[in-house]
Structures are given as C-alpha cells and as structure tokens.
Amino acid sequence: MPTRPDTHTGAVTLSDGDVPAIRFDKVGKWFDEHVVLQDLDFTVRKGDRVTLIGPSGSGKTTILRLVMTLEEADAGYILIDGQPLTHVERDGKRVTLKEKHRNEMRKRIGMVFQQFNLFPNMTVLENIIEAPIHVLKLPKHEAITRARALLEKVGLPDKADAHPTQLSGGQQQRVAIARALAMEPEILLLDEVTSALDPEVVGEVLNILRDVARETDVTMLIVTHEMQFARDVSNRVLMFDGGKIVEEGTPERMFSDPQEQRTKDFLSAVL
C-alpha cells in the first residue's frame, strides 16, 4: 500500500485509510497565566463520533475552537487528515502557515455553536447558501437545491423565506445544523448545541443529529452535557479535567463502569 511523508515530522505514515481525521500532537493553549491545554495528545479516526465530557472550564470547547481555527494553539500541532492545520515544523522551528492554507483547511470542517450565529438580515435559505456559494464556489442553483433538501431533513421545508428572528430557538438551531451540513464537511464539530434551548425542544435537535450520525460517515467531535445523547451517538467518550484526558473508553464502559474517581464524581453529579 502506498505511503506518504508525514507533514509534521517528515516520518513515513500509514496509508490514507489509517491517517486520523484529527490529530492533536502535544498541543498547548494558554491565556496569560492560565494554562487551558498542555501537551495534549489524542486522535479521532475517520468516521468516529467522539464526545468530550467534563466540568466547565476543562478545555473541551477550546479544543473545538482550535480545530475550527477560531483560536490558535500556542504549542504543538494539529493535523487534519494528515495535513497541518495552522502550524508545521520546519528546520526544528514551529512555523505559522499562510492564511490561504488555513482557508482551504476550514472548508473541510463544519461547526454548530451554542448560539446559533445566523445572519439576522438574511433569510433562512440565504443563510444556508451563503458559504457554499462564496467559499465552495458552488453554482447558486446547486446551492439552493442542496439547501432545500437540508431544510426538509431538519423539518423546516416551509421556513426558507423566513428570517431568523421569526423562528424559535429550536428552529434556529436546526437551521444552523443545515447550514453546517451544506458545506458537506468531512468533520462536524458540535459545541453544546442544546445549551441555549428550552428543554422541550432539546429532543428534536438531538434527534436530527442522531439521524446525521446514523445516515452519514461524517467525523464528529462533540462537546455536550447531554449524557444520553453522548451514549447514543458516540463510539468513544473522553473525560476531560484541567485540560487533560482523565479517562477514555466506549460509552458503555465510561457510563457503566468508569475507572477513575474523577470520572465517577463527575458522572454522579450529571447523571
């Protein structure tokens, strides 16, 4: 099987099928004197659904923001499908990659935020087609066809001409999911997507994401406090505390038989 040089180290990697979708290599992130992540190493395989759990402030959302390039790591390297995201090692130095490269990498990643972040001056349809047209250069008619199919998928086929302010919170979050999927990302990041919703609409949003997980092979990296959702969707759960992985395993083992006391304490508080 063919091999190719690893972009970070120059070493030889395995074939494309064995290259992780996401790789964190000794990643560090800090704000002034506060260390959020230090020497973080973990990988997400292609097609995996990995959920990060842990207390607020443990670094989970920072991980998503680093992958989305909304924040920049202060140390280490992040690789997407074997390619460096923001930095590369050259001649023993950590070198920042150009914005053009970052923009190309961003096309492969979608994110759904806690807040919906829809453009209030645009209709629902316009929100969904904006990035496919201007970033992917998709012809407008193709972008509209894709958008209408996604609105059908999220149960809002009649809301294409509405503005976000005319929608409920649950409807806005469903539009945000459609907007992320319209880019046909290889990786989908979900950051506490139900935290801003009324309890009665949480289930409808999570059901849509369950459908996405079941019907597509998109790689998912999820931050959530909805433990049942994590159990249903994930094939791997990582417990974070203090910017470090405390424990990881399958949902069945993590939720039924956690090994670390910190995991046990956290789960007993949220379950």
C-alpha positions in Angstrom: 0.0 0.0 0.0 1.3 3.5 -0.7 2.9 5.6 2.0 3.4 9.3 2.2 5.6 11.6 4.2 4.1 12.9 7.4 3.6 16.7 7.0 4.8 17.5 10.6 7.8 15.3 11.2 8.9 14.1 7.8 8.4 10.5 9.0 6.5 7.9 7.0 2.9 7.4 7.9 0.5 4.6 7.1 -1.8 4.5 4.1 -4.5 7.2 3.8 -7.1 4.9 5.4 -5.1 4.8 8.6 -4.5 8.6 8.8 -6.6 10.1 11.6 -9.2 12.6 10.7 -7.9 14.8 13.6 -4.6 14.5 15.4 -3.5 16.6 18.4 0.3 16.4 18.8 1.5 17.9 22.1 -0.9 20.9 21.8 -0.7 23.7 24.3 -3.0 26.6 24.8 -2.9 29.3 27.5 -4.5 32.7 28.2 -2.0 34.9 30.1 -1.0 32.8 33.1 -3.9 30.4 32.8 -3.0 27.1 31.1 -6.0 25.6 29.3 -4.3 22.7 27.5 -0.8 21.3 27.9 0.9 18.6 25.9 -2.5 17.3 24.7 -2.2 14.2 22.5 -5.2 12.4 21.0 -6.6 11.3 17.7 -10.0 11.0 16.1 -10.3 8.3 13.4 -12.3 9.0 10.3 -15.9 8.3 10.8 -15.6 8.3 14.6 -18.1 10.1 16.8 -16.1 11.3 19.8 -17.7 13.1 22.7 -15.7 15.2 25.2 -17.2 15.3 28.7 -16.1 17.0 31.8 -16.7 20.1 34.0 -17.0 23.6 32.6 -13.6 25.2 32.1 -11.8 21.9 31.5 -10.8 22.8 28.0 -13.4 21.0 25.9 -14.7 23.9 23.9 -11.2 25.3 23.4 -10.4 22.0 21.6 -13.2 22.6 19.1 -12.2 26.3 18.6 -8.7 25.2 17.8 -9.9 22.7 15.2 -12.1 25.4 13.7 -9.1 27.9 13.8 -11.2 30.3 15.9 -8.3 30.1 18.4 -4.7 29.3 17.7 -2.6 26.8 19.6 0.4 28.2 21.5 2.4 25.0 21.2 2.2 21.7 19.3 0.5 20.8 16.1 -3.0 19.9 14.9 -3.3 17.8 11.8 -6.5 17.2 9.7 -6.3 14.1 7.6 -2.6 14.1 8.0 -2.2 17.8 6.9 -1.1 20.6 9.2 -3.9 22.9 10.2 -2.2 26.1 11.3 1.5 25.3 12.0 4.2 23.0 10.7 7.7 22.1 11.9 10.5 23.2 9.6 14.2 23.0 10.5 13.3 22.5 14.1 11.1 25.5 14.3 7.3 25.9 14.6 6.2 27.9 11.6 2.8 29.5 11.1 1.1 28.5 7.8 -0.4 31.1 5.5 -4.0 32.2 5.7 -4.6 30.7 2.2 -3.8 27.3 3.5 -5.9 27.8 6.6 -8.9 28.8 4.5 -8.5 25.6 2.4 -8.5 23.5 5.6 -11.5 25.3 7.0 -13.6 24.1 4.1 -13.3 20.6 5.4 -14.7 21.4 8.8 -18.2 22.5 10.0 -19.2 23.7 13.4 -22.6 24.1 15.2 -22.3 26.6 18.1 -24.1 27.0 21.4 -25.5 30.3 20.0 -27.0 29.9 16.5 -24.9 32.7 14.9 -27.3 33.1 12.0 -27.2 36.3 9.9 -30.3 38.2 11.0 -30.6 40.3 7.8 -30.7 37.1 5.6 -33.5 34.6 5.1 -33.1 31.1 6.2 -32.3 30.0 2.7 -29.8 32.8 2.2 -28.0 31.8 5.5 -27.6 28.2 4.2 -26.4 29.0 0.7 -24.0 31.9 1.6 -20.9 29.7 2.3 -21.4 27.1 -0.4 -21.6 29.8 -3.0 -18.9 32.1 -1.7 -16.5 29.6 -0.2 -17.0 26.4 -2.2 -17.9 28.4 -5.4 -21.0 26.2 -5.8 -23.4 27.4 -8.5 -26.3 29.2 -7.0 -29.0 26.8 -8.3 -27.0 23.8 -6.9 -26.6 25.6 -3.5 -30.4 26.2 -3.4 -31.2 22.6 -4.3 -28.9 21.4 -1.5 -30.3 23.9 1.0 -33.9 22.9 0.3 -33.0 19.2 0.7 -31.4 20.0 4.1 -34.4 22.1 5.2 -36.5 19.1 4.5 -34.1 16.9 6.5 -34.3 19.2 9.6 -38.0 19.5 9.3 -38.2 23.1 8.2 -39.2 23.0 4.5 -41.6 25.9 4.9 -39.2 28.3 6.5 -36.9 29.0 3.6 -38.1 32.6 3.3 -38.3 33.4 7.0 -35.8 35.4 8.9 -34.1 34.1 12.0 -36.0 36.5 14.3 -39.2 34.8 13.1 -38.0 31.4 14.3 -37.9 29.8 17.7 -34.6 28.8 19.3 -35.0 25.2 18.3 -35.8 26.2 14.7 -32.8 28.5 14.6 -30.5 25.7 15.8 -31.9 23.3 13.2 -31.1 26.0 10.5 -27.6 26.2 11.9 -27.2 22.5 11.6 -28.4 22.6 8.0 -26.0 25.5 7.3 -23.1 23.4 8.6 -24.1 20.4 6.6 -24.5 22.5 3.4 -20.7 22.6 3.3 -20.6 18.8 3.2 -17.8 18.8 5.8 -15.6 15.9 6.5 -15.6 16.9 10.2 -18.5 18.2 12.2 -17.9 20.0 15.5 -20.8 20.3 17.9 -20.4 22.7 20.8 -23.1 22.3 23.5 -25.7 22.7 20.7 -28.7 22.4 23.1 -27.4 24.6 26.0 -29.3 27.7 24.7 -32.6 25.9 24.0 -35.7 25.5 26.0 -35.9 21.9 27.5 -39.0 21.0 25.4 -37.1 21.5 22.1 -33.8 19.8 23.1 -35.0 16.4 21.9 -35.9 17.5 18.4 -32.5 18.9 17.8 -30.7 15.9 19.2 -32.8 13.6 17.1 -31.7 15.4 14.0 -28.1 14.9 15.0 -28.7 11.3 15.7 -30.0 10.9 12.2 -26.9 12.6 10.8 -24.7 10.3 12.8 -26.7 7.2 11.6 -27.0 8.2 7.9 -23.6 9.8 7.1 -20.0 8.9 7.6 -19.0 12.4 8.8 -16.5 12.5 11.6 -18.0 14.1 14.7 -16.2 15.8 17.7 -18.8 16.7 20.3 -18.9 18.7 23.5 -22.1 18.1 25.4 -23.7 17.8 28.8 -26.4 15.6 27.4 -25.1 12.3 28.5 -27.8 10.2 26.9 -27.0 11.8 23.6 -23.3 11.0 24.1 -24.3 7.4 24.9 -26.5 7.1 21.8 -24.2 8.8 19.2 -20.6 8.3 20.3 -18.3 5.3 19.8 -15.8 6.9 22.1 -16.0 9.2 25.1 -13.2 11.2 26.6 -13.3 12.6 30.1 -11.5 15.9 30.4 -10.4 17.8 33.6 -7.9 20.5 33.9 -7.1 20.4 30.2 -6.1 16.7 30.3 -7.7 13.4 29.3 -8.5 11.7 32.6 -10.1 8.6 31.0 -11.5 7.3 27.7 -13.4 4.4 26.5 -16.6 3.3 24.8 -19.9 4.9 26.1 -20.9 1.6 27.6 -17.8 1.3 29.7 -17.5 5.0 30.5 -21.1 5.4 31.7 -21.5 2.0 33.3 -18.0 1.2 34.7 -15.8 4.3 34.9 -12.3 3.5 36.3 -11.1 6.9 37.5 -12.5 8.6 40.6 -12.7 12.0 38.9 -14.9 10.4 36.2 -17.1 8.7 38.8 -17.5 12.0 40.7 -18.4 13.9 37.5 -20.9 11.4 36.2 -22.6 11.0 39.6 -23.2 14.8 39.5 -24.7 14.9 36.0 -26.5 11.6 35.6 
